Amino acid sequence: MLGLLPAPLRGVIASLLLGLNTIVCCTPLFIVSLFKLCLPFAAAQRLTDELMRHIHEAWISNNNAWINLLGKARWQVEGLAGLDYQHSYLVTSNHQSWVDILVLQYVLNRRIRPLKFFLKQVLIWVPVIGLAWWALGFPFMKRYSKAYLAKHPEKAGKDLETTRRTCAKFRGKPTAIFNFAEGTRFTEAKHRQQQSPFQHLLKPKAGGIAFVLDAMGEQLQSIVNVTIHYPNGAPGFWDLLCGRVRHIVVHFEELAIPAEFLGKNYDQDETYRLAFQQWINQLWQDKDALLERLRQNADG
């Protein structure tokens, strides 16, 4: 068991296992994606989609295996019982570390469909994994600054167009769309800069969630609200590789999508936009209170 080895050695071995797993799984993934490109027929598309999904899940399962080998982390997971593999979900979570992604994949693998993250367009150039994200149909977003949009107003709304175009590909098949509502990882510096009204969270950006509801709200079973807490402090990715993450709390809450939020346009309907922002802010207030309770319980 890797847990008996010195932490730096565990980190090196885990890094090698992660790299090997990625190469082994990406090789068949790229082959299947070539067939998908060359065979634009409905039956072939369904078959290649199924094969790629199984490869994706195998990659996550292999990662879970080396995480388990690193040591006995204590997992506290609540609220998974109602989730169904055959349903579509919009999943959101607080964000503290790159470890969050592997935590979500660890807990949710084969309980719901593999999570599809919204990614910055530049990430498509990440060696190997960027191409894998593209093959798996992850939506890539190009974000524009307010200054750029002031000079190029024709670019306004392009993110929404990309979201709609991507989500259209998921119609008729179970899907799990993921969005970190805060848009970035929590740090004390960012918290101060934002003057966030929350104690443990950054301000949520409601637009990303609203765009998905606009594009495929009728297809979604519910919103899955996830709260991740690390009682020993938010770890870095190297901490995970070294097996130093000893206690992980993951709380799931399945929320019905309010009927008044379906079929609306976030960009153009100001009344809806304000109501949706208030709803998300209340969600974040409740999440902040939960994180404070979890912190106090850990201290106690």
C-alpha positions as a printed Julia matrix, in Angstrom:
300×3 Matrix{Float64}:
   0.0    0.0     0.0
   1.4    3.4    -1.01
   0.34   4.91    2.32
   3.45   3.39    3.98
   5.86   5.26    1.69
   7.27   8.76    2.33
   4.91  11.48    1.07
   7.2   12.83   -1.72
   7.69   9.31   -3.09
   3.92   8.78   -3.01
   3.54  12.01   -4.98
   5.97  10.88   -7.68
   4.31   7.46   -7.99
   0.81   8.96   -8.09
   1.92  11.46  -10.77
   3.26   8.59  -12.87
   0.05   6.61  -12.4
  -2.05   9.63  -13.38
   0.07  10.21  -16.48
   0.03   6.54  -17.46
  -3.74   6.33  -16.94
  -4.25   9.4   -19.12
  -2.12   8.04  -21.96
  -3.67   4.54  -21.8
  -7.24   5.89  -21.82
  -6.67   8.71  -24.31
  -5.27   6.38  -26.96
  -8.56   4.49  -27.55
 -10.48   7.72  -26.95
  -8.73   9.44  -29.85
  -9.24   6.41  -32.1
 -12.97   6.35  -31.36
 -13.2   10.12  -31.88
 -11.71   9.71  -35.37
 -14.43   7.18  -36.18
 -16.98   9.67  -34.83
 -15.68  12.37  -37.2
 -15.6   10.02  -40.18
 -19.01   8.41  -39.64
 -21.61  11.18  -39.31
 -24.53   8.75  -39.09
 -26.94   8.63  -36.14
 -26.23   4.98  -35.25
 -22.46   5.47  -35.48
 -22.65   8.66  -33.42
 -24.59   6.87  -30.67
 -22.1    4.0   -30.62
 -19.02   6.22  -30.51
 -20.61   8.4   -27.8
 -21.23   5.31  -25.67
 -17.68   4.04  -26.17
 -16.17   7.41  -25.27
 -18.35   7.66  -22.16
 -17.14   4.24  -20.96
 -13.52   5.26  -21.61
 -14.11   8.48  -19.65
 -15.57   6.53  -16.72
 -12.68   4.04  -16.85
 -10.2    6.93  -16.62
 -12.01   8.23  -13.5
 -12.17   4.74  -11.95
  -8.43   4.27  -12.45
  -7.77   7.65  -10.82
  -9.99   6.63   -7.9
  -7.92   3.46   -7.54
  -4.6    5.3    -7.07
  -6.29   7.81   -4.75
  -7.38   4.88   -2.57
  -3.86   3.43   -2.66
  -2.35   6.64   -1.29
  -3.86   6.23    2.16
  -7.07   5.99    4.07
  -8.8    9.32    3.6
 -11.97   9.78    5.61
 -14.89  10.52    3.29
 -18.15  12.0     4.61
 -20.69  12.04    1.78
 -24.36  12.98    2.16
 -27.3   13.38   -0.2
 -26.43  11.02   -3.05
 -29.42   8.71   -2.67
 -31.8   10.41   -5.11
 -29.46  10.73   -8.09
 -30.17   8.63  -11.18
 -27.75   7.63  -13.94
 -30.47   7.97  -16.58
 -31.31  11.61  -15.78
 -29.73  14.92  -16.81
 -28.45  17.33  -14.17
 -26.9   20.74  -13.81
 -24.26  20.42  -11.08
 -22.63  23.34   -9.26
 -20.23  23.55   -6.34
 -18.02  25.86   -4.31
 -14.42  25.9    -5.5
 -11.3   25.9    -3.31
  -8.73  23.74   -5.07
  -8.02  21.74   -8.23
  -8.58  18.76   -5.93
 -12.32  19.62   -6.05
 -12.57  18.2    -9.58
 -11.15  14.8    -8.64
 -13.3   14.77   -5.49
 -16.45  15.32   -7.57
 -15.42  12.68  -10.08
 -14.53  10.25   -7.28
 -17.95  10.52   -5.64
 -20.15  10.84   -8.73
 -18.53   8.34  -11.09
 -21.2    6.04  -12.56
 -23.86   7.54  -10.27
 -24.66  10.16  -12.9
 -23.16  10.73  -16.34
 -19.55  12.02  -16.42
 -19.4   15.73  -15.66
 -18.87  18.07  -18.6
 -17.12  21.26  -17.5
 -17.19  24.65  -19.16
 -13.56  25.39  -20.0
 -11.61  28.42  -21.11
 -10.8   28.16  -24.81
  -7.03  28.34  -24.2
  -7.19  25.03  -22.3
  -7.75  23.15  -25.55
  -3.98  23.53  -26.09
  -3.09  21.6   -22.92
  -1.08  18.58  -24.17
  -3.12  15.38  -24.55
  -5.85  16.27  -22.04
  -6.98  19.35  -24.0
  -7.64  17.18  -27.05
  -9.39  14.65  -24.8
 -11.71  17.37  -23.48
 -12.5   18.36  -27.04
 -13.19  14.74  -28.07
 -15.53  14.27  -25.1
 -17.58  17.31  -26.09
 -16.6   19.66  -23.27
 -17.77  23.2   -24.07
 -14.93  25.67  -24.6
 -15.74  29.31  -23.88
 -13.89  32.41  -25.07
 -14.36  35.16  -22.53
 -14.08  38.84  -23.41
 -13.25  41.71  -21.08
 -15.65  44.61  -20.67
 -13.1   46.87  -22.38
 -12.92  44.53  -25.38
 -16.71  44.29  -25.63
 -16.96  48.08  -25.56
 -14.8   48.17  -28.69
 -16.37  45.07  -30.27
 -20.05  44.99  -29.24
 -20.74  42.37  -31.9
 -18.98  39.84  -29.65
 -21.54  40.32  -26.85
 -23.6   37.19  -26.23
 -21.1   34.82  -27.88
 -20.8   32.77  -24.67
 -24.55  32.22  -24.69
 -24.44  31.16  -28.33
 -21.66  28.69  -27.54
 -23.62  27.34  -24.56
 -26.74  26.85  -26.64
 -24.83  25.21  -29.48
 -23.05  22.84  -27.1
 -26.13  21.98  -25.06
 -28.08  21.26  -28.26
 -25.77  18.27  -28.78
 -26.94  16.82  -25.46
 -30.64  16.88  -26.2
 -32.29  13.49  -25.94
 -29.52  11.84  -23.91
 -28.69  11.94  -20.19
 -26.01  14.52  -19.44
 -24.39  16.16  -16.43
 -23.31  19.75  -17.02
 -21.0   21.22  -14.38
 -20.36  24.85  -13.49
 -18.26  26.37  -10.69
 -20.57  29.31   -9.96
 -17.78  31.33   -8.35
 -15.8   31.13  -11.59
 -12.45  30.75   -9.81
 -10.89  29.16   -6.76
 -11.43  30.76   -3.37
  -8.45  32.56   -1.85
  -8.33  35.09    0.94
  -6.9   37.66   -1.47
  -9.76  37.21   -3.95
 -12.24  37.27   -1.07
 -10.92  40.64    0.11
 -10.71  42.04   -3.42
 -14.33  41.13   -4.13
 -15.49  42.33   -0.73
 -17.55  39.16   -0.73
 -20.55  39.22    1.62
 -19.94  35.53    2.38
 -17.55  34.24    4.98
 -16.26  31.16    3.13
 -17.24  31.83   -0.48
 -16.66  34.2    -3.37
 -19.59  35.91   -5.07
 -21.46  33.52   -7.4
 -21.81  34.33  -11.08
 -25.39  33.48  -11.96
 -24.98  33.83  -15.72
 -23.29  30.48  -16.36
 -26.05  28.52  -14.64
 -28.78  30.65  -16.22
 -27.36  30.08  -19.72
 -27.54  26.29  -19.27
 -31.14  26.55  -18.02
 -31.94  28.72  -21.03
 -30.41  26.17  -23.41
 -31.67  22.89  -21.93
 -33.8   23.61  -18.85
 -36.68  21.36  -19.9
 -34.31  18.4   -20.22
 -32.74  18.78  -16.78
 -34.08  16.7   -13.92
 -32.79  19.12  -11.27
 -29.88  21.21  -10.05
 -27.4   19.35   -7.87
 -25.91  21.78   -5.36
 -22.61  20.45   -3.97
 -20.72  21.77   -0.96
 -17.12  20.58   -0.5
 -15.32  21.07    2.8
 -11.79  20.11    3.82
 -11.63  20.12    7.64
  -7.83  20.29    7.57
  -7.75  23.2     5.11
  -8.01  23.38    1.32
  -5.3   21.11   -0.15
  -3.17  21.67   -3.22
  -3.02  19.1    -6.01
   0.42  17.97   -4.82
  -1.1   17.3    -1.39
  -3.57  14.92   -3.04
  -0.81  13.17   -4.99
   1.2   12.76   -1.78
  -1.77  11.3     0.11
  -1.94  14.19    2.57
  -5.69  14.78    2.16
  -7.06  12.93    5.17
 -10.62  14.18    5.55
 -13.11  15.21    2.84
 -16.73  16.25    3.39
 -19.08  16.38    0.39
 -22.7   17.43    0.82
 -25.22  17.05   -2.03
 -28.55  18.82   -2.26
 -30.9   18.13   -5.18
 -32.95  21.21   -6.02
 -36.03  21.4    -8.21
 -35.65  24.0   -10.95
 -38.24  26.74  -10.3
 -40.79  26.74  -13.13
 -40.53  30.53  -13.45
 -36.87  30.17  -14.49
 -37.59  27.99  -17.52
 -37.9   29.39  -21.01
 -36.43  32.78  -20.05
 -33.58  34.8   -21.55
 -31.01  35.9   -18.96
 -29.47  38.55  -21.21
 -32.67  40.24  -22.32
 -35.14  39.8   -19.45
 -34.06  42.12  -16.63
 -36.82  41.02  -14.24
 -35.82  37.39  -14.65
 -32.12  38.24  -14.34
 -32.62  40.0   -11.0
 -34.86  37.23   -9.66
 -32.38  34.55  -10.69
 -29.46  36.42   -9.14
 -31.39  36.69   -5.87
 -32.12  32.96   -5.97
 -28.45  32.09   -6.53
 -27.35  34.5    -3.79
 -29.75  32.83   -1.34
 -28.34  29.47   -2.37
 -24.87  30.8    -1.59
 -25.97  32.2     1.77
 -27.24  28.75    2.72
 -24.01  27.16    1.48
 -21.93  29.63    3.48
 -23.92  28.79    6.62
 -23.41  25.06    5.99
 -19.65  25.55    5.58
 -19.55  27.46    8.87
 -21.41  24.62   10.64
 -19.04  22.06    9.14
 -16.04  24.11   10.25
 -17.4   24.46   13.8
 -18.15  20.73   13.98
 -14.6   19.94   12.9
 -13.17  22.33   15.5
 -15.39  20.83   18.15
